[in-house]
């Protein structure tokens, strides 16, 4: 989840933007990944915050390839 820390500095902000309970996002952080089914919501939420986040960046981060992420 480090690849998105610049967009959502807190788990509470990410939870609010994705309309998910804080506990859900805290579980993702503990696990170290966000389920792929939230990719589209994350891309849209990042755009609302003025950031560009792509499917490729999310996939690269999920695969552990931080080069492809922002």
N, CA, C, O and CB atoms as a CASP TS submission, in Angstrom:
PFRMAT TS
TARGET T0000
AUTHOR 0000-0000-0000
METHOD Language model
MODEL 1
PARENT N/A
ATOM      1  N   UNK     1       0.810  -1.199   0.000  1.00  0.00           N
ATOM      2  CA  UNK     1       0.000   0.000   0.000  1.00  0.00           C
ATOM      3  C   UNK     1       0.853   1.264   0.000  1.00  0.00           C
ATOM      4  O   UNK     1       0.328   2.374  -0.079  1.00  0.00           O
ATOM      5  CB  UNK     1      -0.921  -0.002   1.193  1.00  0.00           C
ATOM      6  N   UNK     2       2.141   1.094   0.087  1.00  0.00           N
ATOM      7  CA  UNK     2       3.030   2.264   0.109  1.00  0.00           C
ATOM      8  C   UNK     2       2.941   3.090  -1.175  1.00  0.00           C
ATOM      9  O   UNK     2       3.214   4.290  -1.159  1.00  0.00           O
ATOM     10  CB  UNK     2       4.470   1.818   0.326  1.00  0.00           C
ATOM     11  N   UNK     3       2.563   2.460  -2.277  1.00  0.00           N
ATOM     12  CA  UNK     3       2.497   3.141  -3.564  1.00  0.00           C
ATOM     13  C   UNK     3       1.394   4.189  -3.623  1.00  0.00           C
ATOM     14  O   UNK     3       1.376   5.001  -4.548  1.00  0.00           O
ATOM     15  CB  UNK     3       2.295   2.137  -4.660  1.00  0.00           C
ATOM     16  N   UNK     4       0.474   4.193  -2.663  1.00  0.00           N
ATOM     17  CA  UNK     4      -0.620   5.164  -2.670  1.00  0.00           C
ATOM     18  C   UNK     4      -0.564   6.123  -1.486  1.00  0.00           C
ATOM     19  O   UNK     4      -1.460   6.950  -1.318  1.00  0.00           O
ATOM     20  CB  UNK     4      -1.946   4.443  -2.672  1.00  0.00           C
ATOM     21  N   UNK     5       0.471   6.024  -0.672  1.00  0.00           N
ATOM     22  CA  UNK     5       0.562   6.842   0.541  1.00  0.00           C
ATOM     23  C   UNK     5       0.579   8.333   0.238  1.00  0.00           C
ATOM     24  O   UNK     5       0.125   9.133   1.056  1.00  0.00           O
ATOM     25  CB  UNK     5       1.803   6.472   1.322  1.00  0.00           C
ATOM     26  N   UNK     6       1.093   8.716  -0.921  1.00  0.00           N
ATOM     27  CA  UNK     6       1.117  10.139  -1.261  1.00  0.00           C
ATOM     28  C   UNK     6      -0.286  10.652  -1.629  1.00  0.00           C
ATOM     29  O   UNK     6      -0.547  11.852  -1.548  1.00  0.00           O
ATOM     30  CB  UNK     6       2.093  10.387  -2.426  1.00  0.00           C
ATOM     31  N   UNK     7      -1.171   9.761  -2.024  1.00  0.00           N
ATOM     32  CA  UNK     7      -2.537  10.153  -2.379  1.00  0.00           C
ATOM     33  C   UNK     7      -3.424  10.155  -1.141  1.00  0.00           C
ATOM     34  O   UNK     7      -4.204  11.081  -0.922  1.00  0.00           O
ATOM     35  CB  UNK     7      -3.116   9.205  -3.451  1.00  0.00           C
ATOM     36  N   UNK     8      -3.293   9.107  -0.338  1.00  0.00           N
ATOM     37  CA  UNK     8      -4.078   8.964   0.895  1.00  0.00           C
ATOM     38  C   UNK     8      -3.122   8.818   2.067  1.00  0.00           C
ATOM     39  O   UNK     8      -2.718   7.704   2.403  1.00  0.00           O
ATOM     40  CB  UNK     8      -5.048   7.740   0.814  1.00  0.00           C
ATOM     41  N   UNK     9      -2.756   9.931   2.692  1.00  0.00           N
ATOM     42  CA  UNK     9      -1.801   9.874   3.799  1.00  0.00           C
ATOM     43  C   UNK     9      -2.304   9.086   5.015  1.00  0.00           C
ATOM     44  O   UNK     9      -1.504   8.618   5.826  1.00  0.00           O
ATOM     45  CB  UNK     9      -1.454  11.269   4.227  1.00  0.00           C
ATOM     46  N   UNK    10      -3.622   8.940   5.139  1.00  0.00           N
ATOM     47  CA  UNK    10      -4.158   8.179   6.263  1.00  0.00           C
ATOM     48  C   UNK    10      -5.132   7.116   5.766  1.00  0.00           C
ATOM     49  O   UNK    10      -5.752   7.259   4.713  1.00  0.00           O
ATOM     50  CB  UNK    10      -4.852   9.114   7.270  1.00  0.00           C
ATOM     51  N   UNK    11      -5.247   6.064   6.541  1.00  0.00           N
ATOM     52  CA  UNK    11      -6.203   5.014   6.203  1.00  0.00           C
ATOM     53  C   UNK    11      -7.631   5.546   6.282  1.00  0.00           C
ATOM     54  O   UNK    11      -8.502   5.099   5.535  1.00  0.00           O
ATOM     55  CB  UNK    11      -6.030   3.806   7.138  1.00  0.00           C
ATOM     56  N   UNK    12      -7.871   6.486   7.172  1.00  0.00           N
ATOM     57  CA  UNK    12      -9.213   7.066   7.312  1.00  0.00           C
ATOM     58  C   UNK    12      -9.629   7.793   6.033  1.00  0.00           C
ATOM     59  O   UNK    12     -10.788   7.719   5.625  1.00  0.00           O
ATOM     60  CB  UNK    12      -9.259   8.037   8.512  1.00  0.00           C
ATOM     61  N   UNK    13      -8.690   8.492   5.404  1.00  0.00           N
ATOM     62  CA  UNK    13      -8.993   9.194   4.155  1.00  0.00           C
ATOM     63  C   UNK    13      -9.307   8.204   3.034  1.00  0.00           C
ATOM     64  O   UNK    13     -10.245   8.411   2.264  1.00  0.00           O
ATOM     65  CB  UNK    13      -7.816  10.098   3.748  1.00  0.00           C
ATOM     66  N   UNK    14      -8.526   7.136   2.945  1.00  0.00           N
ATOM     67  CA  UNK    14      -8.781   6.118   1.932  1.00  0.00           C
ATOM     68  C   UNK    14     -10.128   5.460   2.179  1.00  0.00           C
ATOM     69  O   UNK    14     -10.902   5.264   1.241  1.00  0.00           O
ATOM     70  CB  UNK    14      -7.663   5.064   1.925  1.00  0.00           C
ATOM     71  N   UNK    15     -10.417   5.120   3.415  1.00  0.00           N
ATOM     72  CA  UNK    15     -11.694   4.498   3.751  1.00  0.00           C
ATOM     73  C   UNK    15     -12.861   5.402   3.360  1.00  0.00           C
ATOM     74  O   UNK    15     -13.849   4.940   2.790  1.00  0.00           O
ATOM     75  CB  UNK    15     -11.753   4.175   5.249  1.00  0.00           C
ATOM     76  N   UNK    16     -12.742   6.675   3.666  1.00  0.00           N
ATOM     77  CA  UNK    16     -13.814   7.622   3.333  1.00  0.00           C
ATOM     78  C   UNK    16     -14.000   7.727   1.819  1.00  0.00           C
ATOM     79  O   UNK    16     -15.127   7.704   1.326  1.00  0.00           O
ATOM     80  CB  UNK    16     -13.507   9.013   3.925  1.00  0.00           C
ATOM     81  N   UNK    17     -12.897   7.841   1.088  1.00  0.00           N
ATOM     82  CA  UNK    17     -12.987   7.979  -0.372  1.00  0.00           C
ATOM     83  C   UNK    17     -13.552   6.735  -1.041  1.00  0.00           C
ATOM     84  O   UNK    17     -14.234   6.831  -2.061  1.00  0.00           O
ATOM     85  CB  UNK    17     -11.622   8.286  -0.950  1.00  0.00           C
ATOM     86  N   UNK    18     -13.271   5.569  -0.473  1.00  0.00           N
ATOM     87  CA  UNK    18     -13.777   4.326  -1.059  1.00  0.00           C
ATOM     88  C   UNK    18     -15.112   3.895  -0.436  1.00  0.00           C
ATOM     89  O   UNK    18     -15.685   2.871  -0.807  1.00  0.00           O
ATOM     90  CB  UNK    18     -12.745   3.213  -0.889  1.00  0.00           C
ATOM     91  N   UNK    19     -15.588   4.696   0.513  1.00  0.00           N
ATOM     92  CA  UNK    19     -16.847   4.405   1.205  1.00  0.00           C
ATOM     93  C   UNK    19     -16.828   3.011   1.839  1.00  0.00           C
ATOM     94  O   UNK    19     -17.782   2.240   1.736  1.00  0.00           O
ATOM     95  CB  UNK    19     -18.027   4.521   0.230  1.00  0.00           C
ATOM     96  N   UNK    20     -15.701   2.723   2.498  1.00  0.00           N
ATOM     97  CA  UNK    20     -15.517   1.451   3.199  1.00  0.00           C
ATOM     98  C   UNK    20     -15.259   1.751   4.671  1.00  0.00           C
ATOM     99  O   UNK    20     -14.756   2.822   5.009  1.00  0.00           O
ATOM    100  CB  UNK    20     -14.337   0.619   2.577  1.00  0.00           C
ATOM    101  N   UNK    21     -15.598   0.816   5.541  1.00  0.00           N
ATOM    102  CA  UNK    21     -15.290   1.027   6.962  1.00  0.00           C
ATOM    103  C   UNK    21     -13.775   1.109   7.186  1.00  0.00           C
ATOM    104  O   UNK    21     -12.991   0.466   6.487  1.00  0.00           O
ATOM    105  CB  UNK    21     -15.894  -0.112   7.819  1.00  0.00           C
ATOM    106  N   UNK    22     -13.393   1.904   8.165  1.00  0.00           N
ATOM    107  CA  UNK    22     -11.982   2.039   8.513  1.00  0.00           C
ATOM    108  C   UNK    22     -11.363   0.672   8.790  1.00  0.00           C
ATOM    109  O   UNK    22     -10.226   0.412   8.395  1.00  0.00           O
ATOM    110  CB  UNK    22     -11.815   2.957   9.733  1.00  0.00           C
ATOM    111  N   UNK    23     -12.099  -0.192   9.460  1.00  0.00           N
ATOM    112  CA  UNK    23     -11.562  -1.514   9.811  1.00  0.00           C
ATOM    113  C   UNK    23     -11.220  -2.337   8.577  1.00  0.00           C
ATOM    114  O   UNK    23     -10.278  -3.130   8.605  1.00  0.00           O
ATOM    115  CB  UNK    23     -12.561  -2.275  10.672  1.00  0.00           C
ATOM    116  N   UNK    24     -11.971  -2.160   7.498  1.00  0.00           N
ATOM    117  CA  UNK    24     -11.678  -2.870   6.249  1.00  0.00           C
ATOM    118  C   UNK    24     -10.338  -2.418   5.688  1.00  0.00           C
ATOM    119  O   UNK    24      -9.505  -3.239   5.302  1.00  0.00           O
ATOM    120  CB  UNK    24     -12.798  -2.637   5.212  1.00  0.00           C
ATOM    121  N   UNK    25     -10.138  -1.112   5.646  1.00  0.00           N
ATOM    122  CA  UNK    25      -8.889  -0.558   5.115  1.00  0.00           C
ATOM    123  C   UNK    25      -7.716  -0.923   6.032  1.00  0.00           C
ATOM    124  O   UNK    25      -6.615  -1.190   5.552  1.00  0.00           O
ATOM    125  CB  UNK    25      -8.997   0.985   4.962  1.00  0.00           C
ATOM    126  N   UNK    26      -7.946  -0.935   7.328  1.00  0.00           N
ATOM    127  CA  UNK    26      -6.889  -1.333   8.266  1.00  0.00           C
ATOM    128  C   UNK    26      -6.473  -2.784   8.018  1.00  0.00           C
ATOM    129  O   UNK    26      -5.293  -3.119   8.125  1.00  0.00           O
ATOM    130  CB  UNK    26      -7.364  -1.154   9.730  1.00  0.00           C
ATOM    131  N   UNK    27      -7.427  -3.635   7.691  1.00  0.00           N
ATOM    132  CA  UNK    27      -7.115  -5.027   7.364  1.00  0.00           C
ATOM    133  C   UNK    27      -6.278  -5.101   6.101  1.00  0.00           C
ATOM    134  O   UNK    27      -5.328  -5.881   6.032  1.00  0.00           O
ATOM    135  CB  UNK    27      -8.399  -5.847   7.196  1.00  0.00           C
ATOM    136  N   UNK    28      -6.621  -4.297   5.099  1.00  0.00           N
ATOM    137  CA  UNK    28      -5.825  -4.266   3.859  1.00  0.00           C
ATOM    138  C   UNK    28      -4.398  -3.855   4.171  1.00  0.00           C
ATOM    139  O   UNK    28      -3.449  -4.456   3.668  1.00  0.00           O
ATOM    140  CB  UNK    28      -6.447  -3.296   2.820  1.00  0.00           C
ATOM    141  N   UNK    29      -4.243  -2.828   5.001  1.00  0.00           N
ATOM    142  CA  UNK    29      -2.892  -2.351   5.341  1.00  0.00           C
ATOM    143  C   UNK    29      -2.113  -3.447   6.061  1.00  0.00           C
ATOM    144  O   UNK    29      -0.939  -3.673   5.768  1.00  0.00           O
ATOM    145  CB  UNK    29      -2.962  -1.075   6.224  1.00  0.00           C
ATOM    146  N   UNK    30      -2.758  -4.118   6.988  1.00  0.00           N
ATOM    147  CA  UNK    30      -2.100  -5.202   7.717  1.00  0.00           C
ATOM    148  C   UNK    30      -1.672  -6.312   6.757  1.00  0.00           C
ATOM    149  O   UNK    30      -0.585  -6.875   6.895  1.00  0.00           O
ATOM    150  CB  UNK    30      -3.034  -5.766   8.805  1.00  0.00           C
ATOM    151  N   UNK    31      -2.522  -6.621   5.797  1.00  0.00           N
ATOM    152  CA  UNK    31      -2.238  -7.660   4.803  1.00  0.00           C
ATOM    153  C   UNK    31      -1.212  -7.174   3.775  1.00  0.00           C
ATOM    154  O   UNK    31      -0.480  -7.970   3.188  1.00  0.00           O
ATOM    155  CB  UNK    31      -3.534  -8.090   4.092  1.00  0.00           C
ATOM    156  N   UNK    32      -1.173  -5.844   3.568  1.00  0.00           N
ATOM    157  CA  UNK    32      -0.214  -5.270   2.629  1.00  0.00           C
ATOM    158  C   UNK    32      -0.709  -5.172   1.202  1.00  0.00           C
ATOM    159  O   UNK    32       0.077  -4.936   0.285  1.00  0.00           O
ATOM    160  CB  UNK    32       1.022  -6.064   2.647  1.00  0.00           C
ATOM    161  N   UNK    33      -2.030  -5.354   1.002  1.00  0.00           N
ATOM    162  CA  UNK    33      -2.569  -5.218  -0.349  1.00  0.00           C
ATOM    163  C   UNK    33      -4.054  -4.900  -0.306  1.00  0.00           C
ATOM    164  O   UNK    33      -4.762  -5.202   0.655  1.00  0.00           O
ATOM    165  CB  UNK    33      -2.327  -6.496  -1.157  1.00  0.00           C
ATOM    166  N   UNK    34      -4.488  -4.281  -1.383  1.00  0.00           N
ATOM    167  CA  UNK    34      -5.893  -3.935  -1.552  1.00  0.00           C
ATOM    168  C   UNK    34      -6.453  -4.854  -2.628  1.00  0.00           C
ATOM    169  O   UNK    34      -5.826  -5.019  -3.675  1.00  0.00           O
ATOM    170  CB  UNK    34      -6.081  -2.414  -1.932  1.00  0.00           C
ATOM    171  N   UNK    35      -7.607  -5.451  -2.400  1.00  0.00           N
ATOM    172  CA  UNK    35      -8.175  -6.343  -3.407  1.00  0.00           C
ATOM    173  C   UNK    35      -8.361  -5.641  -4.757  1.00  0.00           C
ATOM    174  O   UNK    35      -8.773  -4.482  -4.813  1.00  0.00           O
ATOM    175  CB  UNK    35      -9.510  -6.891  -2.921  1.00  0.00           C
ATOM    176  N   UNK    36      -8.057  -6.351  -5.825  1.00  0.00           N
ATOM    177  CA  UNK    36      -8.118  -5.794  -7.176  1.00  0.00           C
ATOM    178  C   UNK    36      -9.503  -5.278  -7.547  1.00  0.00           C
ATOM    179  O   UNK    36      -9.630  -4.398  -8.399  1.00  0.00           O
ATOM    180  CB  UNK    36      -7.689  -6.835  -8.173  1.00  0.00           C
ATOM    181  N   UNK    37     -10.527  -5.810  -6.922  1.00  0.00           N
ATOM    182  CA  UNK    37     -11.879  -5.368  -7.274  1.00  0.00           C
ATOM    183  C   UNK    37     -12.128  -3.902  -6.920  1.00  0.00           C
ATOM    184  O   UNK    37     -13.140  -3.333  -7.329  1.00  0.00           O
ATOM    185  CB  UNK    37     -12.904  -6.240  -6.574  1.00  0.00           C
ATOM    186  N   UNK    38     -11.220  -3.289  -6.169  1.00  0.00           N
ATOM    187  CA  UNK    38     -11.350  -1.873  -5.824  1.00  0.00           C
ATOM    188  C   UNK    38     -10.510  -0.965  -6.725  1.00  0.00           C
ATOM    189  O   UNK    38     -10.484   0.248  -6.516  1.00  0.00           O
ATOM    190  CB  UNK    38     -10.951  -1.660  -4.378  1.00  0.00           C
ATOM    191  N   UNK    39      -9.831  -1.522  -7.710  1.00  0.00           N
ATOM    192  CA  UNK    39      -8.958  -0.719  -8.574  1.00  0.00           C
ATOM    193  C   UNK    39      -9.692   0.450  -9.227  1.00  0.00           C
ATOM    194  O   UNK    39      -9.212   1.582  -9.186  1.00  0.00           O
ATOM    195  CB  UNK    39      -8.347  -1.596  -9.649  1.00  0.00           C
ATOM    196  N   UNK    40     -10.836   0.189  -9.820  1.00  0.00           N
ATOM    197  CA  UNK    40     -11.567   1.258 -10.511  1.00  0.00           C
ATOM    198  C   UNK    40     -11.978   2.357  -9.540  1.00  0.00           C
ATOM    199  O   UNK    40     -11.839   3.541  -9.846  1.00  0.00           O
ATOM    200  CB  UNK    40     -12.809   0.693 -11.218  1.00  0.00           C
ATOM    201  N   UNK    41     -12.483   1.972  -8.369  1.00  0.00           N
ATOM    202  CA  UNK    41     -12.859   2.972  -7.360  1.00  0.00           C
ATOM    203  C   UNK    41     -11.649   3.788  -6.916  1.00  0.00           C
ATOM    204  O   UNK    41     -11.749   4.997  -6.711  1.00  0.00           O
ATOM    205  CB  UNK    41     -13.505   2.290  -6.142  1.00  0.00           C
ATOM    206  N   UNK    42     -10.508   3.122  -6.770  1.00  0.00           N
ATOM    207  CA  UNK    42      -9.301   3.833  -6.342  1.00  0.00           C
ATOM    208  C   UNK    42      -8.837   4.820  -7.403  1.00  0.00           C
ATOM    209  O   UNK    42      -8.448   5.944  -7.085  1.00  0.00           O
ATOM    210  CB  UNK    42      -8.181   2.841  -6.027  1.00  0.00           C
ATOM    211  N   UNK    43      -8.878   4.402  -8.651  1.00  0.00           N
ATOM    212  CA  UNK    43      -8.467   5.290  -9.746  1.00  0.00           C
ATOM    213  C   UNK    43      -9.358   6.528  -9.778  1.00  0.00           C
ATOM    214  O   UNK    43      -8.868   7.647  -9.927  1.00  0.00           O
ATOM    215  CB  UNK    43      -8.525   4.548 -11.109  1.00  0.00           C
ATOM    216  N   UNK    44     -10.646   6.328  -9.641  1.00  0.00           N
ATOM    217  CA  UNK    44     -11.588   7.462  -9.640  1.00  0.00           C
ATOM    218  C   UNK    44     -11.383   8.357  -8.421  1.00  0.00           C
ATOM    219  O   UNK    44     -11.416   9.583  -8.533  1.00  0.00           O
ATOM    220  CB  UNK    44     -13.040   6.953  -9.672  1.00  0.00           C
ATOM    221  N   UNK    45     -11.172   7.750  -7.268  1.00  0.00           N
ATOM    222  CA  UNK    45     -10.960   8.528  -6.047  1.00  0.00           C
ATOM    223  C   UNK    45      -9.662   9.325  -6.126  1.00  0.00           C
ATOM    224  O   UNK    45      -9.614  10.475  -5.690  1.00  0.00           O
ATOM    225  CB  UNK    45     -10.939   7.606  -4.821  1.00  0.00           C
ATOM    226  N   UNK    46      -8.615   8.725  -6.676  1.00  0.00           N
ATOM    227  CA  UNK    46      -7.345   9.440  -6.843  1.00  0.00           C
ATOM    228  C   UNK    46      -7.538  10.639  -7.764  1.00  0.00           C
ATOM    229  O   UNK    46      -7.001  11.716  -7.506  1.00  0.00           O
ATOM    230  CB  UNK    46      -6.252   8.498  -7.407  1.00  0.00           C
ATOM    231  N   UNK    47      -8.299  10.455  -8.830  1.00  0.00           N
ATOM    232  CA  UNK    47      -8.552  11.549  -9.768  1.00  0.00           C
ATOM    233  C   UNK    47      -9.279  12.699  -9.076  1.00  0.00           C
ATOM    234  O   UNK    47      -8.976  13.865  -9.330  1.00  0.00           O
ATOM    235  CB  UNK    47      -9.373  11.050 -10.969  1.00  0.00           C
ATOM    236  N   UNK    48     -10.237  12.379  -8.201  1.00  0.00           N
ATOM    237  CA  UNK    48     -10.943  13.427  -7.456  1.00  0.00           C
ATOM    238  C   UNK    48      -9.986  14.208  -6.560  1.00  0.00           C
ATOM    239  O   UNK    48     -10.225  15.376  -6.254  1.00  0.00           O
ATOM    240  CB  UNK    48     -12.071  12.816  -6.612  1.00  0.00           C
ATOM    241  N   UNK    49      -8.908  13.560  -6.144  1.00  0.00           N
ATOM    242  CA  UNK    49      -7.898  14.218  -5.312  1.00  0.00           C
ATOM    243  C   UNK    49      -6.824  14.918  -6.146  1.00  0.00           C
ATOM    244  O   UNK    49      -5.911  15.533  -5.595  1.00  0.00           O
ATOM    245  CB  UNK    49      -7.245  13.201  -4.388  1.00  0.00           C
ATOM    246  N   UNK    50      -6.933  14.824  -7.474  1.00  0.00           N
ATOM    247  CA  UNK    50      -5.979  15.505  -8.349  1.00  0.00           C
ATOM    248  C   UNK    50      -4.773  14.670  -8.734  1.00  0.00           C
ATOM    249  O   UNK    50      -3.773  15.213  -9.204  1.00  0.00           O
ATOM    250  CB  UNK    50      -5.512  16.744  -7.697  1.00  0.00           C
ATOM    251  N   UNK    51      -4.848  13.365  -8.543  1.00  0.00           N
ATOM    252  CA  UNK    51      -3.746  12.461  -8.866  1.00  0.00           C
ATOM    253  C   UNK    51      -4.140  11.512  -9.989  1.00  0.00           C
ATOM    254  O   UNK    51      -5.318  11.217 -10.191  1.00  0.00           O
ATOM    255  CB  UNK    51      -3.321  11.666  -7.626  1.00  0.00           C
ATOM    256  N   UNK    52      -3.143  11.046 -10.706  1.00  0.00           N
ATOM    257  CA  UNK    52      -3.347  10.022 -11.711  1.00  0.00           C
ATOM    258  C   UNK    52      -2.837   8.707 -11.151  1.00  0.00           C
ATOM    259  O   UNK    52      -1.685   8.603 -10.730  1.00  0.00           O
ATOM    260  CB  UNK    52      -2.632  10.384 -13.046  1.00  0.00           C
ATOM    261  N   UNK    53      -3.693   7.715 -11.148  1.00  0.00           N
ATOM    262  CA  UNK    53      -3.357   6.371 -10.708  1.00  0.00           C
ATOM    263  C   UNK    53      -3.857   5.441 -11.798  1.00  0.00           C
ATOM    264  O   UNK    53      -5.002   5.565 -12.234  1.00  0.00           O
ATOM    265  CB  UNK    53      -3.988   6.025  -9.296  1.00  0.00           C
ATOM    266  N   UNK    54      -3.029   4.519 -12.244  1.00  0.00           N
ATOM    267  CA  UNK    54      -3.409   3.659 -13.363  1.00  0.00           C
ATOM    268  C   UNK    54      -3.544   2.199 -12.932  1.00  0.00           C
ATOM    269  O   UNK    54      -3.049   1.790 -11.882  1.00  0.00           O
ATOM    270  CB  UNK    54      -2.383   3.776 -14.487  1.00  0.00           C
ATOM    271  N   UNK    55      -4.227   1.434 -13.772  1.00  0.00           N
ATOM    272  CA  UNK    55      -4.335  -0.004 -13.531  1.00  0.00           C
ATOM    273  C   UNK    55      -2.947  -0.641 -13.527  1.00  0.00           C
ATOM    274  O   UNK    55      -2.675  -1.536 -12.727  1.00  0.00           O
ATOM    275  CB  UNK    55      -5.234  -0.671 -14.601  1.00  0.00           C
ATOM    276  N   UNK    56      -2.067  -0.180 -14.422  1.00  0.00           N
ATOM    277  CA  UNK    56      -0.709  -0.717 -14.478  1.00  0.00           C
ATOM    278  C   UNK    56       0.046  -0.470 -13.174  1.00  0.00           C
ATOM    279  O   UNK    56       0.741  -1.357 -12.679  1.00  0.00           O
ATOM    280  CB  UNK    56       0.054  -0.100 -15.647  1.00  0.00           C
ATOM    281  N   UNK    57      -0.091   0.728 -12.623  1.00  0.00           N
ATOM    282  CA  UNK    57       0.579   1.035 -11.353  1.00  0.00           C
ATOM    283  C   UNK    57       0.055   0.146 -10.230  1.00  0.00           C
ATOM    284  O   UNK    57       0.830  -0.361  -9.420  1.00  0.00           O
ATOM    285  CB  UNK    57       0.385   2.517 -10.985  1.00  0.00           C
ATOM    286  N   UNK    58      -1.245  -0.040 -10.185  1.00  0.00           N
ATOM    287  CA  UNK    58      -1.827  -0.889  -9.152  1.00  0.00           C
ATOM    288  C   UNK    58      -1.393  -2.340  -9.317  1.00  0.00           C
ATOM    289  O   UNK    58      -1.077  -3.015  -8.337  1.00  0.00           O
ATOM    290  CB  UNK    58      -3.348  -0.790  -9.181  1.00  0.00           C
ATOM    291  N   UNK    59      -1.379  -2.818 -10.555  1.00  0.00           N
ATOM    292  CA  UNK    59      -0.956  -4.200 -10.811  1.00  0.00           C
ATOM    293  C   UNK    59       0.514  -4.387 -10.464  1.00  0.00           C
ATOM    294  O   UNK    59       0.885  -5.398  -9.868  1.00  0.00           O
ATOM    295  CB  UNK    59      -1.203  -4.579 -12.282  1.00  0.00           C
ATOM    296  N   UNK    60       1.353  -3.424 -10.829  1.00  0.00           N
ATOM    297  CA  UNK    60       2.780  -3.520 -10.520  1.00  0.00           C
ATOM    298  C   UNK    60       3.010  -3.543  -9.015  1.00  0.00           C
ATOM    299  O   UNK    60       3.826  -4.319  -8.519  1.00  0.00           O
ATOM    300  CB  UNK    60       3.547  -2.351 -11.151  1.00  0.00           C
ATOM    301  N   UNK    61       2.291  -2.695  -8.290  1.00  0.00           N
ATOM    302  CA  UNK    61       2.430  -2.662  -6.833  1.00  0.00           C
ATOM    303  C   UNK    61       1.956  -3.989  -6.232  1.00  0.00           C
ATOM    304  O   UNK    61       2.563  -4.503  -5.292  1.00  0.00           O
ATOM    305  CB  UNK    61       1.629  -1.475  -6.232  1.00  0.00           C
ATOM    306  N   UNK    62       0.884  -4.531  -6.773  1.00  0.00           N
ATOM    307  CA  UNK    62       0.349  -5.792  -6.270  1.00  0.00           C
ATOM    308  C   UNK    62       1.349  -6.931  -6.501  1.00  0.00           C
ATOM    309  O   UNK    62       1.450  -7.858  -5.698  1.00  0.00           O
ATOM    310  CB  UNK    62      -1.000  -6.113  -6.948  1.00  0.00           C
ATOM    311  N   UNK    63       2.085  -6.843  -7.615  1.00  0.00           N
ATOM    312  CA  UNK    63       3.094  -7.855  -7.941  1.00  0.00           C
ATOM    313  C   UNK    63       4.417  -7.610  -7.210  1.00  0.00           C
ATOM    314  O   UNK    63       5.339  -8.422  -7.291  1.00  0.00           O
ATOM    315  CB  UNK    63       3.335  -7.880  -9.447  1.00  0.00           C
ATOM    316  N   UNK    64       4.501  -6.480  -6.494  1.00  0.00           N
ATOM    317  CA  UNK    64       5.726  -6.174  -5.769  1.00  0.00           C
ATOM    318  C   UNK    64       6.752  -5.421  -6.589  1.00  0.00           C
ATOM    319  O   UNK    64       7.892  -5.261  -6.155  1.00  0.00           O
ATOM    320  CB  UNK    64       6.331  -7.426  -5.268  1.00  0.00           C
ATOM    321  N   UNK    65       6.367  -4.954  -7.773  1.00  0.00           N
ATOM    322  CA  UNK    65       7.268  -4.199  -8.644  1.00  0.00           C
ATOM    323  C   UNK    65       7.022  -2.719  -8.441  1.00  0.00           C
ATOM    324  O   UNK    65       6.192  -2.120  -9.125  1.00  0.00           O
ATOM    325  CB  UNK    65       7.071  -4.589 -10.134  1.00  0.00           C
ATOM    326  N   UNK    66       7.740  -2.130  -7.502  1.00  0.00           N
ATOM    327  CA  UNK    66       7.549  -0.725  -7.180  1.00  0.00           C
ATOM    328  C   UNK    66       8.045   0.206  -8.274  1.00  0.00           C
ATOM    329  O   UNK    66       7.719   1.392  -8.238  1.00  0.00           O
ATOM    330  CB  UNK    66       8.242  -0.401  -5.894  1.00  0.00           C
ATOM    331  N   UNK    67       8.818  -0.269  -9.245  1.00  0.00           N
ATOM    332  CA  UNK    67       9.275   0.587 -10.340  1.00  0.00           C
ATOM    333  C   UNK    67       8.106   1.127 -11.131  1.00  0.00           C
ATOM    334  O   UNK    67       8.132   2.276 -11.574  1.00  0.00           O
ATOM    335  CB  UNK    67      10.215  -0.176 -11.263  1.00  0.00           C
ATOM    336  N   UNK    68       7.090   0.323 -11.310  1.00  0.00           N
ATOM    337  CA  UNK    68       5.942   0.719 -12.102  1.00  0.00           C
ATOM    338  C   UNK    68       4.948   1.584 -11.357  1.00  0.00           C
ATOM    339  O   UNK    68       3.964   2.037 -11.943  1.00  0.00           O
ATOM    340  CB  UNK    68       5.256  -0.482 -12.604  1.00  0.00           C
ATOM    341  N   UNK    69       5.181   1.821 -10.085  1.00  0.00           N
ATOM    342  CA  UNK    69       4.240   2.612  -9.311  1.00  0.00           C
ATOM    343  C   UNK    69       4.760   3.995  -9.062  1.00  0.00           C
ATOM    344  O   UNK    69       5.951   4.271  -9.207  1.00  0.00           O
ATOM    345  CB  UNK    69       3.933   1.943  -8.008  1.00  0.00           C
ATOM    346  N   UNK    70       3.819   4.893  -8.672  1.00  0.00           N
ATOM    347  CA  UNK    70       4.193   6.268  -8.380  1.00  0.00           C
ATOM    348  C   UNK    70       4.462   6.455  -6.930  1.00  0.00           C
ATOM    349  O   UNK    70       4.793   7.560  -6.501  1.00  0.00           O
ATOM    350  CB  UNK    70       3.130   7.219  -8.822  1.00  0.00           C
TER
END
